[in-house]
Amino acid sequence: MRDNSEVFEISVVGIDLGKNTFHLHGIDASGHVILKKQVTRAGLLRLMSQLPSCLVGMEACGGSHDWARRILKMGHDVRLMGAQFVKPYVKSNKNDFSDAAAICEAVSRPNMRFVPIKGMEQQDVQSIHRARSLAVSHRTAQANQMRGLLMEYGIVLPQGMASLRGRIPDMLADADNDLTPIFRELLCQLADEVRRLDERIVCYDRQIRRLAEQSDACKRLMSIPGMGPMSATALVAAVADAKAFGNGREMAAWLGLVPRQHSTGGKSRLLGISKRGDSYLRKLLIQGAQSALRVASKKPDRLSKWVCELSERRGRNVAAVALANKNMRTAWVLLTKHECYHPAMA
């Protein structure tokens, strides 16, 4: 930085976020570099409070939403960007100051795609979903380990948690099988761990249902076929402002529910879905669509007829993804226009 008087000329600042140290790159309206500095956590807030209102860019990463909310309160225009959109602007060797310069250049591009800044309530809901997802993963891993250990003793169990829960108590109670006392004790401990995980997951489910019942946006989304409390709360938590998307197709593309495109020489080739964005939310929407598809043949509305015809023509998996795409577009309408779902609008 040249001197303190030139701080007030800054129009754009790029911040490369870190755990304890942060690197800043600032330019004036003409593009001249007038700020290049490394600061600590406390120093970042102190420096940003001294700057006049300017455009501030950061990568969307761990802690970025918290920093964005803090800097917004200081009067700055804060924008978050995906790391994949910043990477092309990195010049020469990669280092923290180069990353900050790339962020500063990327945030000033007129066609840049920005990540909406999440509020505290949205992060609370996402935290519950992430904790539940981890608990489910641990339960699945524990069940698979138990099933594998039992196979070593000649006991083969079918897949699924129901069979595991039903058979383990019988094995422990049967004194005539070939299980040793040491393995019985181990199996009892592992079964207790699965029960504890079951209780945690049930607790998370109650919290999610309660949050869905308290949110008007979630209530509107849950009226869509194939969308329940899990997917509704996850969608509201992930999408800070649906109006940030120009239309429903953009929101579906943001979640990776549209075909990948590979075009060259004037020839356009559509591939499978892009699978961009939040994989957890995309999984919930597709699972919900699969549930709706199972009962679609019993319903007379236009959407059910359409997805049944598509399932017969292209298969159930393609139909489920197509229905998830359509549900995402419908969700955009409900979130932006604050309307309720009607089968005729699908």
N, C-alpha and C positions, 0 to 999 in steps of 0.2 A: 504494500500500500504506500502511496507517495507521501501523504501527510494527512493530518486529521481534517483539514479543510476540504479535502477531496472526497471524504466519506459521503458527503451529502450529494455527490454527483451520481452515485450508484443507482442504476435502474434495474439491473438483473443480478441476482446472486444465486449461485449453485452451491449446494452444501452436500458434501460427501459424508454421510452419517457413519459413525463408528460407535464403539462401546464406551470409550472414555475420551477419545480425541476426535475432533471434527475438522474437516478441511473446507475452506471457503474460497470461492472464486467469484469476484464481482466485476462487472463492466458498466460503463456509462452508456448513454443513449447512442453514442457513436461506435460502440463496440470496443473501446479501449479498456484494457485491463487496469483497474485501479484498486483492486483488493485481491490479495493472495495471502491467506493466513491460516495457521493451525491454532485451534483453541480447545479448551477443555469443555466439559459439560456446563459448568457454571459460566465460563467465558462466552459460550455461544449465546446464551440468553442475554448476558450483559451487552454483548456487541450488537445483537439484533435489536435490542431496545434503544440503542443509540442511533440506529440508521433510520432515515426517513422511509415512508411507505414505498415499497418496491416489489418487484416480482421475484418470488423465492421458489426455487425448484429443488426437489429431493427425489431420490429413488424410493419407491414403495417397498419397504423392508421392515424388519423387526424394529418397533419403536417409532416408525415414521409417522404414524397417525397421531401419536401423543405429541411429538415435536411439532407437527403441523398445527394441531389445536393451540399449542402454546404460542407459536409465532403468529398465528392468525389473530390472537387477542391483542397483539402489538400493532395491528393495523396493516400488516403486510398481506399481499396476495400470494397465497401458498398453493403450489401445484405439486402433486405426486405423479410419478411416471413409473411404468414398468421397466425393470432393468434391461429387458430385451430391446426396448426402444431407445435406451441411452447408449448402449454399447456401440452402435455404428458411429457415434460422434467422438469416440476416444481416439486420440491421435498419438502416434509413436508408441513408446513403451507405457504399459499400464502402471500407474501409481495413484496415490490418493489425490494429489493435486490435478493429475490428468483426468481423473474421474470427476472431480468437482468442475473442471473446465468443460467437460463433456455434458454434464448436467446443466450447466449454465447455458450452453448453446442449444441443447435439446429443448429446454423449457420455453425458449423464445421462438420455436418453430410454430408457424400458424396452423399446421396440420397435425400437431402432436396429439396423441391420445393420453388423457389424464385419468388417474385413479381417483374417484370421489373419496373425500376424507370422511372417515367413520367417526361417529360419536361414541361416547362412553357406553350408552345403552346397547349399541350394536356390538361393541367389543365384549360386553358382558354375555350376550347371547352366543356369540361365536366361541367364547371361552368354554361355555357349557357344552357346546357341540364338540369342540376339540377334545375335552375331557371324556365325554361319552365315547367318542370314536376310539380313543386310546384304550379305554376300558374294554370295549368290544374286541379290539385287536388282541389285548392280553388274554381275554377269556378264550378266544379262538385258539391262540397259541397254547394255552394251558390244556385245553381239551385235546388238541392234536398230540401234545406230549403224552397225556394220559393214555390216549388210544394207542400210541406207538409203544409205550411201555407194556401195556397189556398184551400187545401182539407178541412180545418177547416171551410171554408166559402162555402162549397158545390161545389167548382169548381175543377174538376179532369182533369189534363192534362196528355197526354201520355208521355212516356219517350222520351228523346232526346232533345238536345239544340235547334233544329230547331223549334219544336212545341212551346217551351217556348218563344223564340224570336218573333215568329209570333203572339202569342196570348196575350202577355202582353200589347202591345200598344193598342189593341182593348179593353181590359178590362179597361184600364185607360181612354180611350175615351168614353166608354159606361156609360152614366150617369144614366141609368135605372137599372143597376144591384144592388145587395145588398151590395156592398163594401162600408164601412164607409170612411169618409174623412181621418181619422187617418191611416187606413190601406192602402188607396190609396197613401198617402204620403210615407209610409214605403215601399210599393211595388215599387214605383218610385225610391226610393233610392237604393233598392236592384237590380233593373234592371240596374241602372247606374253603380253599382259595377261590374255586369256581363259584361257590355260593356267595362269598363276599363280593365278588365282581358282579354277580347277578343283582345283588342288593343295590350296589352303586349305580348300575345301569337303570334299574327301576326308579331310583331317586332322581337321576338325570331326566328320565322320561317325564316324571311328574312336574319337574321344574319347567321343561319345555312346553308341556301342555298348558301349564298355568300362564306362562308368558304369551302363548298363542291366544289364549282366551282374553287377555288384557289388551291386545293390540287390534285396532280396527283394520289395519292393513293385512294382518295375518288372517283375520276372519274373512275378509274378502277373498284372499288367495285360497283359503281352504274350501271355498265353494266350487273351485275348479276340480273336475274329475281327476283323480290321481294325485292330488296334493293335500297332504295332511299337516298336522302340527310340526313334524320334523322338517319337511321341505319348505313350509311356509316361513317358519322362523329363520331357517338358514338363508333363505332368499332375501328376506327383509334385512337380515344382518349383513349380508354380503353386498347388497345394492343400497348404498347410502342415499342416492337420489336417482330414481328411474328416469327423470327428465334429462339426465346427462346423456342418455342414449336417444338418438334421433327417432328411432322407431323400434318396434318389437324385434325385428330381424337383427338389428344391431346388438340388442341385449342377448339374443340367442347365439349370435356369433361370438360375443364376448365370453360365453360359457362353453364354446366349442361344440355346439349342437348343429353346426352347418357343415356342408362338405368342404374338404380341402380342395383347393384349385391349383392345377399345374398347367399353365398356358404358355405356349411358345409358338412362334411362327404363325400366329393367327388361329391356332388350334387350341380349343379349351377342353381340358380334361378334368372331370370331377372325381374325387377319390372318396375315401371314408371321412367321417366327421373329423374335424381338426383337433378336438380334445384340448382346446385351450382353456385357460381360466381355472376356476376352482373345481378340482376333480371330485371333491367331497360333495359339493352341491349338485354337480352333474350326475353323480351316482344316485343321489336321493331322488332327483327328478325322473331319472330313467326307471328306477325301482317303482316309483309311484305310478308311472305310465304303464309298467308291466302289470301292476295290480288292477288298474282301470281297464286294461285290455282283456283281462280274464273275465270280466263281467259285462263287457261291451256288447256281446251278442244278445243280452237280455234287455237292452235298452233301445227305444225306437228313435232317439234323436239323431240329427244329421251327423254329429261328430262321431257317435258310436258306429253308425253305418259306414262312415268313411274309413275309420281305423280298422274295422273288420274286413272291409274289401281290400285294404292295403295289406293286411296280415295274410290274407289268402293269396295275394298276388306276389308279395315280396318276402314274406316270412315274418314271424313274430318279433324278432329282434329289430329289424328295420322299422316295423310298425311302432314299436315301443319308443324308439329314438325319435321318430317323426312326431309322435304324440307329445313327447317331452318338449320338442321344439315348438309345437303349436301351443302347449301350455305356457311356455316361456313368453311367447308373443302375447298371449291372453293376459298373463300376469303384468306385462308392461302396460297394457291398457288399463287394468284395474288400479295399478299403482299411480299412474300419471293422471288419470281422469277421475279417480276416487269413485268408480262405479262398482256395482255388484255384478257377479257373473250371471249370464243368461245363456242357456243352451243355444238359442238362435244366433248369438253373436260368434260362436265358435266356428 
